[in-house]
Amino acid sequence: MNSLLLTNATLVLPDRLVAGAGVAVEDGQIVAVGAVEGKPGTAIDLGGMYLAPGFVDLHVHGGDGADFMDGTADAFRTVCRCHVRHGTTSLTPTSTVARMHQYTRFLDLCGELYGTVSGGARIVGSHFYGPYFARPARGCHPDQDFLTPDAENAVAFTALAATMPLTVTVAPEVPNTEWLVRTYTGRGVRFNAGHSYATFPEMEAAVEWGVRHVDHLFCAMSDRARLRQSQTYPMQAGVMEATLFFDELTTEVIADGKHLTGDLLRLAYKVKGPDRLAIVTDSMRAVDLPDGEYWFGPEGSGERVRKKDGVGVTREGTALASGVMGMDHGVRTMHRLAGVPLPEAVRMASLTPARILGIGGELGSLEVGKWADLVVLDADLNIARVYIGGERVV
């Protein structure tokens, strides 16, 4: 039996901080939280540092020079090892708009590598993201195979849901999306709305069909101002307003301090709250690499973008193009820039995304019986140690 005791820590629980406490781990699971004296195992004194649950990233494309769409197991492992350095212990590989064979290769690799990646973040699901976008709302994604849902592509793209959590992003205004969502929600697929210029009534309908999450709030979505460009009056609401309005919808923010101002982060937090708002990175392959040009999506066939000033931008520098920071940076940003209390900022990076994925009973908080995926943070909230299943990886 492998045992570990982390003592003299400040525990980051979902609703509070607890100083002078610890966590006991046996065989990869948490067996005690708080007073751990007398428990078996190698004791490590954390000297008062923060001990938090590992972060869970719902929306991540790449890092350290690799992209999940590169189509190799080595690329998957590289991305997972990159993000574990930033405290992410679980993630869902996220695709981009690509070609048909690249979509299927991505899904195949998600299935093959589902579970623990040696030395890297666990793969706990798959985020299938791209073919069902609205083309005008594609953002920095390649202008490649946008598809209308039909029986043939739906069967090919959703088979993975039989073996692991699968999330599919759709634009509600794309024809036949109602059929897709209604049919496959009952088969275990989770549906997000994203990269969409839908109207409020179209989003209301999508909620009725079964859509329950919205990708990167405020980004690549319709709002009153955008919809007004095609209609004189009356002004109407879009995806952004619907996301804030419907309690049924959870959402996420790219909390890198570049995509959204502190004011917008504060607004999202106030309206949605920490149980319906997750932090994501939406990061591409330039994480931990210098400024310069990189492929967003598959190497050699995606879209060329730039890393500049802590964010991804289009080559001409006029629009955003994905994130380039890790989850630890997102937690610091929500805490410092948006003024979110540390327990809630951490919750938005751990328990909330785990619940959105339907795996909150297994991970996402310091609770007995959950996986011992743990992050140690110093006083400045920098990563000091990372454990996955009780084994130190950073």
KAUR-V386355 format. One record per residue. N is the residue number from 1. RES is the residue in three letters. SS is DSSP state (helix for helix, strand for strand, loop for the rest). PHI is phi in whole degrees, 0 to 359 (* if undefined). NEAR is the number of other ideal C-beta (glycine too) atoms within 12 Angstrom. Layout:
n:res:ss:phi:near
N:RES:SS:PHI:NEAR
N:RES:SS:PHI:NEAR
This chain:
n:res:ss:phi:near
1:MET:loop:*:14
2:ASN:loop:273:20
3:SER:strand:235:25
4:LEU:strand:213:34
5:LEU:strand:238:33
6:LEU:strand:254:41
7:THR:strand:242:32
8:ASN:strand:53:25
9:ALA:strand:248:37
10:THR:strand:258:31
11:LEU:strand:287:40
12:VAL:strand:259:43
13:LEU:loop:272:30
14:PRO:loop:302:32
15:ASP:loop:234:18
16:ARG:loop:192:19
17:LEU:strand:257:25
18:VAL:strand:232:24
19:ALA:strand:275:19
20:GLY:strand:65:20
21:ALA:strand:234:29
22:GLY:strand:207:37
23:VAL:strand:224:47
24:ALA:strand:252:36
25:VAL:strand:234:40
26:GLU:strand:224:24
27:ASP:loop:49:19
28:GLY:loop:85:25
29:GLN:strand:239:28
30:ILE:strand:284:39
31:VAL:strand:245:29
32:ALA:strand:202:30
33:VAL:strand:226:32
34:GLY:strand:110:25
35:ALA:loop:276:17
36:VAL:loop:240:33
37:GLU:loop:300:16
38:GLY:loop:88:12
39:LYS:loop:284:25
40:PRO:loop:286:18
41:GLY:loop:127:26
42:THR:strand:286:18
43:ALA:strand:269:21
44:ILE:strand:235:27
45:ASP:strand:276:17
46:LEU:loop:272:33
47:GLY:loop:60:20
48:GLY:loop:87:23
49:MET:loop:296:32
50:TYR:strand:287:41
51:LEU:strand:241:48
52:ALA:strand:236:49
53:PRO:strand:292:47
54:GLY:loop:299:52
55:PHE:strand:280:54
56:VAL:strand:236:53
57:ASP:strand:255:57
58:LEU:strand:280:53
59:HIS:strand:213:52
60:VAL:strand:212:56
61:HIS:loop:256:53
62:GLY:strand:187:49
63:GLY:strand:170:46
64:ASP:loop:57:31
65:GLY:loop:91:25
66:ALA:strand:240:38
67:ASP:strand:229:44
68:PHE:helix:300:54
69:MET:helix:272:46
70:ASP:helix:293:37
71:GLY:loop:85:32
72:THR:loop:228:22
73:ALA:helix:295:25
74:ASP:helix:298:22
75:ALA:helix:296:33
76:PHE:helix:302:44
77:ARG:helix:296:28
78:THR:helix:299:33
79:VAL:helix:296:46
80:CYS:helix:297:43
81:ARG:helix:287:33
82:CYS:helix:297:41
83:HIS:helix:283:56
84:VAL:helix:294:45
85:ARG:loop:296:32
86:HIS:loop:255:44
87:GLY:loop:91:48
88:THR:strand:280:53
89:THR:strand:256:52
90:SER:strand:219:48
91:LEU:strand:207:54
92:THR:strand:244:52
93:PRO:strand:308:55
94:THR:strand:239:49
95:SER:loop:276:49
96:THR:loop:233:49
97:VAL:loop:298:41
98:ALA:loop:205:41
99:ARG:loop:266:26
100:MET:helix:304:21
101:HIS:helix:293:17
102:GLN:helix:286:32
103:TYR:helix:300:36
104:THR:helix:291:26
105:ARG:helix:296:26
106:PHE:helix:303:45
107:LEU:helix:295:41
108:ASP:helix:300:26
109:LEU:helix:291:33
110:CYS:helix:302:41
111:GLY:helix:294:26
112:GLU:helix:293:22
113:LEU:helix:256:34
114:TYR:loop:305:28
115:GLY:strand:116:22
116:THR:loop:279:26
117:VAL:loop:262:35
118:SER:loop:306:21
119:GLY:loop:75:21
120:GLY:loop:222:38
121:ALA:loop:297:47
122:ARG:strand:292:44
123:ILE:strand:267:43
124:VAL:strand:248:42
125:GLY:strand:172:42
126:SER:strand:226:42
127:HIS:strand:248:45
128:PHE:strand:270:50
129:TYR:loop:218:47
130:GLY:loop:150:49
131:PRO:loop:293:41
132:TYR:loop:256:47
133:PHE:loop:289:43
134:ALA:loop:277:36
135:ARG:helix:308:25
136:PRO:helix:297:22
137:ALA:helix:255:35
138:ARG:loop:289:32
139:GLY:loop:64:39
140:CYS:loop:272:38
141:HIS:loop:289:39
142:PRO:loop:301:31
143:ASP:loop:273:21
144:GLN:loop:237:27
145:ASP:loop:271:28
146:PHE:loop:276:29
147:LEU:loop:232:31
148:THR:loop:269:23
149:PRO:loop:303:35
150:ASP:loop:212:19
151:ALA:helix:299:15
152:GLU:helix:292:13
153:ASN:helix:286:26
154:ALA:helix:295:30
155:VAL:helix:298:20
156:ALA:helix:294:23
157:PHE:helix:274:37
158:THR:helix:248:36
159:ALA:helix:302:24
160:LEU:helix:298:37
161:ALA:helix:298:31
162:ALA:helix:288:17
163:THR:loop:238:19
164:MET:loop:202:32
165:PRO:loop:300:36
166:LEU:strand:233:38
167:THR:strand:245:46
168:VAL:strand:237:49
169:THR:strand:269:49
170:VAL:strand:227:53
171:ALA:loop:262:47
172:PRO:loop:302:45
173:GLU:loop:280:32
174:VAL:loop:291:33
175:PRO:loop:306:18
176:ASN:loop:74:23
177:THR:helix:291:39
178:GLU:helix:302:24
179:TRP:helix:301:20
180:LEU:helix:300:37
181:VAL:helix:294:34
182:ARG:helix:297:22
183:THR:helix:289:24
184:TYR:helix:264:34
185:THR:helix:301:28
186:GLY:loop:292:15
187:ARG:loop:253:22
188:GLY:loop:95:22
189:VAL:loop:278:38
190:ARG:strand:264:37
191:PHE:strand:240:43
192:ASN:strand:252:49
193:ALA:strand:259:53
194:GLY:loop:188:51
195:HIS:loop:46:38
196:SER:strand:221:43
197:TYR:loop:248:33
198:ALA:loop:294:40
199:THR:strand:273:32
200:PHE:helix:303:32
201:PRO:helix:300:21
202:GLU:helix:293:32
203:MET:helix:290:42
204:GLU:helix:300:25
205:ALA:helix:296:23
206:ALA:helix:298:40
207:VAL:helix:298:31
208:GLU:helix:296:19
209:TRP:helix:294:28
210:GLY:loop:136:30
211:VAL:loop:294:43
212:ARG:loop:229:33
213:HIS:strand:213:41
214:VAL:strand:234:50
215:ASP:loop:286:47
216:HIS:loop:19:47
217:LEU:loop:309:41
218:PHE:loop:80:36
219:CYS:loop:248:39
220:ALA:loop:52:41
221:MET:strand:215:42
222:SER:loop:283:39
223:ASP:loop:212:30
224:ARG:helix:305:22
225:ALA:helix:294:18
226:ARG:helix:292:26
227:LEU:helix:292:30
228:ARG:helix:294:17
229:GLN:loop:297:15
230:SER:loop:246:15
231:GLN:loop:208:16
232:THR:loop:291:9
233:TYR:loop:198:9
234:PRO:loop:287:11
235:MET:loop:296:18
236:GLN:loop:227:28
237:ALA:loop:270:28
238:GLY:strand:234:39
239:VAL:helix:297:47
240:MET:helix:299:40
241:GLU:helix:294:30
242:ALA:helix:295:36
243:THR:helix:298:45
244:LEU:helix:289:31
245:PHE:helix:279:21
246:PHE:loop:276:28
247:ASP:loop:295:16
248:GLU:loop:293:22
249:LEU:loop:266:37
250:THR:strand:270:39
251:THR:strand:207:46
252:GLU:strand:213:50
253:VAL:strand:231:50
254:ILE:strand:274:48
255:ALA:loop:267:49
256:ASP:loop:260:40
257:GLY:loop:78:29
258:LYS:loop:245:32
259:HIS:loop:292:40
260:LEU:loop:228:34
261:THR:loop:289:19
262:GLY:helix:302:23
263:ASP:helix:297:15
264:LEU:helix:291:30
265:LEU:helix:296:35
266:ARG:helix:296:21
267:LEU:helix:297:23
268:ALA:helix:300:38
269:TYR:helix:296:37
270:LYS:helix:295:18
271:VAL:helix:281:25
272:LYS:helix:269:36
273:GLY:loop:79:20
274:PRO:loop:290:33
275:ASP:loop:269:23
276:ARG:loop:235:32
277:LEU:strand:227:46
278:ALA:strand:254:52
279:ILE:strand:268:56
280:VAL:strand:229:53
281:THR:loop:265:51
282:ASP:loop:48:51
283:SER:strand:272:52
284:MET:loop:253:51
285:ARG:loop:292:41
286:ALA:loop:278:39
287:VAL:loop:303:42
288:ASP:loop:68:28
289:LEU:loop:242:23
290:PRO:loop:288:14
291:ASP:loop:302:17
292:GLY:strand:154:18
293:GLU:strand:267:24
294:TYR:strand:216:40
295:TRP:strand:277:34
296:PHE:strand:264:46
297:GLY:loop:97:44
298:PRO:loop:302:37
299:GLU:loop:303:27
300:GLY:loop:91:18
301:SER:loop:221:23
302:GLY:loop:273:35
303:GLU:strand:238:36
304:ARG:strand:281:26
305:VAL:strand:226:39
306:ARG:strand:237:31
307:LYS:strand:263:37
308:LYS:strand:207:24
309:ASP:loop:57:16
310:GLY:loop:78:24
311:VAL:strand:202:35
312:GLY:strand:269:45
313:VAL:strand:225:32
314:THR:strand:294:23
315:ARG:loop:301:20
316:GLU:loop:278:13
317:GLY:loop:78:17
318:THR:loop:259:12
319:ALA:loop:210:21
320:LEU:strand:288:31
321:ALA:loop:211:42
322:SER:loop:81:47
323:GLY:strand:265:47
324:VAL:loop:223:44
325:MET:loop:242:41
326:GLY:loop:271:46
327:MET:helix:293:53
328:ASP:helix:300:44
329:HIS:helix:297:41
330:GLY:helix:297:50
331:VAL:helix:295:49
332:ARG:helix:299:33
333:THR:helix:294:38
334:MET:helix:297:43
335:HIS:helix:287:34
336:ARG:helix:271:20
337:LEU:loop:282:26
338:ALA:loop:262:32
339:GLY:loop:73:17
340:VAL:loop:282:33
341:PRO:loop:306:22
342:LEU:helix:305:31
343:PRO:helix:303:30
344:GLU:helix:283:33
345:ALA:helix:299:41
346:VAL:helix:293:46
347:ARG:helix:302:39
348:MET:helix:291:49
349:ALA:loop:255:54
350:SER:loop:221:48
351:LEU:helix:293:41
352:THR:helix:298:42
353:PRO:helix:297:50
354:ALA:helix:297:40
355:ARG:helix:294:30
356:ILE:helix:301:42
357:LEU:helix:281:39
358:GLY:loop:86:27
359:ILE:loop:238:31
360:GLY:loop:294:28
361:GLY:loop:283:15
362:GLU:loop:253:30
363:LEU:loop:203:40
364:GLY:loop:107:42
365:SER:loop:203:40
366:LEU:loop:275:46
367:GLU:loop:223:28
368:VAL:loop:301:19
369:GLY:loop:97:19
370:LYS:loop:272:34
371:TRP:strand:300:38
372:ALA:loop:274:42
373:ASP:loop:263:47
374:LEU:strand:227:53
375:VAL:strand:234:50
376:VAL:strand:256:39
377:LEU:strand:241:38
378:ASP:loop:280:22
379:ALA:loop:297:15
380:ASP:loop:265:15
381:LEU:loop:66:32
382:ASN:loop:270:22
383:ILE:strand:290:32
384:ALA:strand:252:28
385:ARG:strand:211:32
386:VAL:strand:222:39
387:TYR:strand:240:36
388:ILE:strand:236:39
389:GLY:loop:59:31
390:GLY:loop:80:34
391:GLU:strand:258:28
392:ARG:strand:288:24
393:VAL:loop:243:32
394:VAL:loop:226:30
